[in-house]
Every structure is written in structure tokens, then in C-alpha cells.
Amino acid sequence: MLVIEIFEDDVKVKSRTMPGKDGKPPRTIYEQDAYAHLGGRFPTLMKVQLQESQPAYPAGNYTVHSSSFIVNNFGSLELKRFGMMIQPLEPAL
């Protein structure tokens, strides 16, 4: 199972503005730093996108929510390009 960890230092929303192309207005992206445990010695920094008014995820361990996956035109499983959601991991008993 993929574990995504958010540390106390990363409980904040960051925003950045992408310039508009072909006459379209600029758009603002809201995101939060998190770390993916991919099996190496250290977790890898990643970005979790947030909606405009969505608060930052609290510190803790998460996994990718099932609604973040799609089946593509070739029948393969893919992670959605936009709108990935994470959900808290249940504590181990």
C-alpha cells in the first residue's frame, strides 16, 4: 500500500499562478507538500493539489483515495492527472 505522509511543517496551503495561454486568463493552483514512501531509504517529496478554499490536510499518514483512479482507453489503471484525493490511513492495531 502506498503511504503518503504529511509532517507538521507541511500543514499549509501553497499557491502559484500559471500564466494564461492563447488569451485564457491565468489560473492559480493550490497545493500542499507531502512525502510518498516508495520503498527507498527516504520518502520522496510530492505535491497534493487542493481546491481553492480547501484547508490543508492535517499531519499524519494517508493513502490515495479510490476515486483518484480511472481505467484508461486501453483498460489499464491510471492515477487521475488532476483531482487526486488522499484519505487517512487507519491506525494499525
Secondary structure by P-SEA (a helix, b strand, c coil): cbbbbbcccccbbbbbbbbbcccccbbbbbbbbbbbcccccbbbbbbbbbccccccccccccccccccccccccccccccccbbbbbbccccc
